[in-house]
Amino acid sequence: MFASALVASAVFLALTWVLAVFAVTARTGVPMRTIWAQDVSGVAANLIGLAPLAWLMAQIFQLPNGVGWWATPLFVVPLFTTRLAYARYVETRELFEQTIEALAKAVDARDKYTRNHSSRVSFIAEAMSRVMRISEQKIEKIRWAGLLHDVGKIGIRDNILLKEGPLDRGERILMNQHPTIGAEIVAPATQLAEEAPLIRAHHEWFNGSGYPDGVEALDIPLGARILTIADAYEAMTSSRPYRKTPLTHEQAVDQLEKFTGIQFDPQIVPILVNLDRGILDRPPDRADELPTMLHQPDPRDMPMEPARPALASEDVS
């Protein structure tokens, strides 16, 4: 009897989980695979808590003379409540991400040269992360950090942020504070605790000559090393106050390879270099299509470029 109850509990948990994910997909349009991967831990805890209910259902259904089937309506309310609570949970997550996107757009809107910059960086970083087979939970953190990587520019004066031409030493010192300011802005938000270090470190250099902390190599968080490359590529292929004509894809790739091992992680640069141009040129409004767009080759099979010291010919910060 105990074995049958255990099996019934497992079946109950599995069916409830699948039905809940399906219901949320139907209501919100979020792909089932994304919901399943991103919310597995929260859902598991919720459903494990329902195990006693599943056990009780199994016991009641085994009562003689079909009595158990008459008790079925008693379980409708808790099951429906579970499904509804999960749907509300996912909707809240969506609202949270929409708020992040709105904040990123507000930051980018301060400068006519950086409109959609944050969403582009986030999109490219997510594509790179998927090729690298990073877990869905970490991809989400990288995507959010990409959207908010420049939020610290809220604390930079317009005469510095929008200056056409090179910054002087004092202005550069102030501009270089934006990763620190950004990390301090998001740190109090519990849901963004893991994004704060990525935002702080997205201008660190692989050789340790970046800012604000001068950390190097693997001491830089993986997500920040990905964002550094995505940020540099997007900046180089867009207009800037200091460079009205964007670099071509080929010119930007040449700069990335030139600074491999200096500014950029030599293990990650080839990930972007080998991304399909259709992804790099795609507007970042359908990031949910990335898993099907990517061929996702194994990064270990990609050719690696040796580090080549060189002087900077473009400002890619």
N, C-alpha and C positions, 0 to 999 in steps of 0.2 A: 504493500500500500504506500509505503514511504517513497519507493522508487517511482511509482506512477505519479505521486504528488510532485516529486521533484521534476519529472519530465513535463508535467502540466505547467509548472511554474516557469520553466525555461521557454516553453512554447508561448505562454502568455506574455512574457517579457519581450520575446522576439517579435511577435505579432503587433503588440502595442507600440514598440519602437518603430517598426516599419510603417504602420498606419499613421503614427504621429508625424514622421518625416514626410510621408506622402501628403498629408493634410496641409502641412506648412508650405510645401512646394506649390500645392494647388492654390493656396491663398496669397502667397507672396511672390511667386515666380522664381524664387531662389532655387537653383539646381539641387536635386536630391543629393548628389555626390558632395557638393559643397557643404550642405547642412550636416550630412552624416559625418564628414571629416572634421569640420570645425567644432561641432557641438557634442562629439561623442562622449567626452568626460562628464559634462553636465547632465546629459540625458541618462547616461549609465547610472549616475548617483540617484537620479530621480526614480528610475525604474527598479533599481535594486531595493529602494525603499518600499516599492509596491509588492515585493516578493511575498510578504505575509498574506496580502490580499489574494495573490495567485494560489498560495497554498490553501487558503480557506475555500476558494472557488473549487479547487480539486476535491476537497473533502466533501463539500456540499453536493457536487455533481455525482458523487458515488453513493449517495443515499438511495435506499430502495424505493421502488414504486414510482420512479420518475419525479420524486419530490424535488430533486436538485434542479431540474429544468425550470420548475416554477419559481425558483429563487433567482433566476438569471436577471430579472429587472433590477434586483437590489444592487447589482454591480455596474449598472449603466452610468449612474451619476459619478462615481469615482473615476471610471474610465474616461468619461467625457471631460471631467475636470482636469485630468492629467493631460489629455490632448490639447485642451484649450490653454492650459498654463504653458505648455511647451510652445504653442503658437505665439502666445504673447511674448514669451522669452525671445524668440527669433525676431519678432517685429521690433522689440526694444533694441536688439542688436543692430537691426537695419537702421533704425532712427539714429542710433549712436554713430554709425558709419556715415550716414548722411550729414550729420552735424560736423564731423571731421572734414568731409569733402567741402562743406560750405565754408568752414574756417580756412581751409587751404585756398579756396578760390578768392576769399577776401584778402588774404595775404598777397596772392599773385596779382590781384587787381590793382594794387598800389603802383605797379610798374607796368607800363604798356608792353615792355619787352618780355615780361615773364608770365603773361596770361597762359593758363593751363600748364605752366612749367611743373608744378608739383604733381598734378595728375599724370603727366607724361613720365616723370621720374618714377612714380609709383608703379605705373604700368610696365615700364621697361624692367624695373627691379623685380617685379613679380614674375615676368617672363623668364628672367635669368634664374630666379629661385626655383621655378618649376623644372627647368632644364637640369638643375643641380639636384633634383629629387629631394628638396628640403620638405620637411613635414608640413602639412596643411596649416597647422597651428602657427608655425614659425613664419610661413608665407604671409599669413594674415598680419602678423606683427610687422613684417617688412613692408607690406603694402600700406599699412597705417602710418608707419614711420616715414615712408616716402611722401605721403600726402602732407605730413606735418614737418618735414625736415627743415623748412625755411620759416616756420612759424615765429622763430626768434627775431626775424626781421621786423616784426611789429615794434620792437624796441630800438630800431635804428632810424635816425632822423632822415627825412626825405632828401635833404641837401647832400647826404652821403649816399643813400640808397639809389637815388635817381641821378647821380652825378654822371655827366657825359665826359669821359676821359678818365685817365688813371687817378686813383686815390693817392693822397699823400700819406706819409707814414702815420700820422695821427688818425687820419680817417680810416686807414687800413686796420689799425688797432681796434677802433670802434666797430668796424664791420665784422672783424673776426670774433666779436663777442656773440654773434647771433646763434651759433650752435649751443653755447652755454645758456643763453636766455631762453632758447626754445626748449631745452631739456628742463629748465626750471619751470616753464609754463605748464608742461604736460605732466611733470612728476607727481603733483598732488592727485591726479586722476588715477585711481586704482587700476582701471582697465588699461591704462597706458603706461604702467610701471615698466614694462619690458621694452617699450618703444623709446623711452627717455634716453637710455645709453646709446641707442642707435642714432638718435637725433644729435646728441652731443658729439659723437665721434665721426660724423659723416664728412668732415674736412680733415681728418687725420690722414697722414701719408704712410705708405707701407714702410718707408725707410725711417720713419720717426720724425720727420721735419714738418709735419702738419700742425694743426691747432684744434682745440685749445690745450690739450694735455701732452702732446708730443709722444703719444704711445706709438708702437710700431708693430708690424707683422701680425702675428696671431693674437697679440694683446688687444688688437682692434676687434670689436665684435664682428662676427661674420656678416650680419645684416648691414652693418655700417660699411664694410668693405664692398658689398654689393651696391649699396646706395651711392658710394663715392664714384663708382664707374658709371652708373646710370645717370647720376647728376651731371658728371663731366660731359658725357656724350650728348645729353639733351641740351646743355648750355652751349656746347660747341656748334651744334646743328641748328641753333636758333639765333635770332638777332639779339644783340646786347648793346647797351649804351656805348661801350668801348669797342664794339665791332658790329657795324651795321649789316655786313654781309655774312650770313651763316657759312660755316664750313660745310663742304659736301660730306656725305657718308664716308667716302674713301679718305678724305683729309682728317676727319675725326678719328677714324680707326687708326690712321698713321700716328696721330698724337697719343692715342691710348697705348699703342704698342711701343712708342718711343719712351713713354714714362712707366712701362711695365717694370715692376720691381723697385721703382722710385716712389711714384705716387700711388700706383695701383697694384693690387695683388696679382702676381703672375699666374696664379691658378684660376683666377676668375675672369681676367680680361678676355681670354679666348671664348668664354661663354657668350659674351655680348658680340664679339666679332663674328661668331658663327650663327647668331640668330638670323632667322629669315628676314629679309628686308621688308616683307609684307607686314611683319609684326612691328618692326621699328618705325615704319611709316604710318601705322594704323592709329586713328584717333583712339584715345584711351577711354571710350565710353562703353565698351563691351568687353571688359576684362573677364567676364564670366566665360567668354569663348576661348580664352587662352589654352585651357587644357586640351581642347580638340584641335586648335590651330598648331600647337607645337608638336614637332616630331620627337622632341625630347631625346636627342642622342646622349649616350653616356659620356659625361665630360672627361672621363679617363681616356676615351678614345680620341679626343680632340688634340690637334697639334699644338704644341706650346711654343711661344716665342721667347727667346732669351732676353734677359734684362739688358737694356742698352742705355747707359748714362747719356743724357743730353740736356741742353739748355731749353727752357720753356720758350716756345715761339708764340704761344697764345695763352691768354688768361682763361683757365678752365675751372676756376673756383666758382 
